[in-house]
């Protein structure tokens, strides 16, 4: 049965807008790069809000934040929910933040209604989900789940040479608790879809059954700097021309997979970056995604050799480093069912779907049962300052989260 107890949609929206003030951009988005001063401000506001609800906030060694609401049986493993507060350089107000603030609204509503759950509930703000600063997405949840070693994560550097460890210490985000898995009952994450399907089909809730496979690379092409006016074609080793050939191949590889194909080069650095010098070095990112693990594995098996051959034709050299490879991650059927059932009881139009984006739930699911809730976003636009959702969409997703969390926290062990 539905609880018939409602979250406060206006309070949820007002809190989303208050968090969006931190790192606000002129075009209406946010820039809260992980482990920066702006991120510190967001973490401080999150902590204040949690403590005002009587939650105990603890922080682990990679900066993941856990805000605990005790249950009737404190010995039971907690039910986790959350997302992330860091953003892309030109990000929107809702990517990640919606899941964290919605989790806070669930707790506020439980407190307002005087509801004591059987199991404890913990709200999580994961460190560096985006990967936009240090080039390694899902960092906090990856360290927590044991996918990445803490020491290796701490050694990652941004484009200015600052390490993760240095950045943690600079803003006081390194906590005293170990960054490793602890006994937990389940994890639920609410997020905007970041795609156009729900809006196009007039659906309010996406019941996420899993996330697609991914493989990420760092590429460095080395040629030779030379004068743009005096170097004839036969003597050129143009690293940018070589990079262009690889980038075109990434796009072709994606399109050969049809509507399910994904291939992107989103970061590019050209050296020496002078208009009258033939580029001698180009550094860029490459990523592929696909709903089927075997298709992603086929790409990973062929792409390095194909890219190297294209670069060799230009007289340049390619160094390709695989950063990580994530297989398709199915979510827990019982947790997914709680989301599906909650949406049905509440009368929201919903559909099952696979996430095209990576989320912290992907790594959490390797350790504990997990599920996700998607809400629509206008035109499917995300990782963009124009990212937009409606207040009623945020409220609907949060209400489903409330029901799923309450059901899971009160189930018989």
Phi, psi and omega in degrees: 000145174290153182283337186059021178245125194254143171288166181264099184298323180293318179296320177301311182295316180299322179290323175299316180291325178293319177293326181291345175293334182276112184084018181301141178251158182301333182269010175094007178256204177221151170232095178237072179297145186300140173059033172254175178300323179293321176298320178301319179295320178295319178296321180294318179294319176301315180298316179300315180297319181293315181295329177295339177264009179079017181275147175265119184259126174235154184230136180263184190290343177259003176094001175299138183247132180235119180251116191257131170250118184293152176251179180298327178244093184294347179280343180287145176299140183286155169268124183262150172209156178154198179187228185217155179253350178284159185226174169286166179301324173236068185265177179257176184286342196247335181300111180087305183301326180302317182292324179289312183290326175296320176297321176296320178294325175301315181292318177302319180292317176302318179293316179302320184272357180066032182271124175256118179277158178292311179265152172296159176236136177234130177264129188245135165246106182280144179280134170049063171289323190289324182074012186283337181266314186254004173076017183219095184289163180058037186293307184298313179291330178292319176293314181302320184278351179090007178288322179244145173281139181304316183297321179291321177296318180297334183274350179297145183240149172273184184293343177266003179087003180281131180276162175301318179300316179295320180292322176303313182288327183297326181252007178069032184267351180283120181264170183275350185271147181298141177268078180207163183299145172232160182302124177217152186277320184190169177221130177239136180228126175260139186204152169293150183298324186065021178211175189264000192292309183299314180298316182296327182265000180068031179259144182267331186230133170259122176267104191274119183267348179171182181230148187283165182286153180216153167218132182241143177229155161252132181241138174230120176251126181248123175239234178211125173297138175200166185290131183293331184268339187248354183263110180288165184306318185293340183259002184273139169234077190274107183294331181286323175298317178299317179297321179299321179295319178293318180297319176298323179291324175301314180296317180295321178298319177298309186293335177293342179268003178073209186295336181274351183287144175217127176209129189217138165245108187250352183224131184214128177234123182252131180236138006276003177064046177241138188293339181246027176233130172296125185299132180261345180208141175224131176245134181205163179261152174222135173218146174234147176220152177197145179297335183254127181301319184295328178289319177296321179295325178294319177297313182297333180283329187257329188299314183304316181291319180296317180294319180298322180294319178298319181290320181299328180297337181265001182082009180258177181235139180249131169245114184244120182246121176282122181278311177196161179224122183243120176288166172306131182247105175286147176266165186293125183302324182289323177289319177300320180297323178298321178294314181298316181292322179296316179298319180294315180298324182279353177081020179272136173291130186218163174211149172287146179201158175259136180287130174279339181260158172276145179219163180302333178300334181297317180278325176301325182294344177284344183246325185219160175301138184216159175204164179228155176238125177255143170243156181292158168222146188300127178059013181068017187274129177210173189054043185205142181297338180275002177312133187211141171224168178264148178305322181291334176289318176298317181296317181297314179298320180293324179294321175296317177300316179304311182294319181293318180295315181297318180295318182290319183289339181255005182288160177288133182291000000 
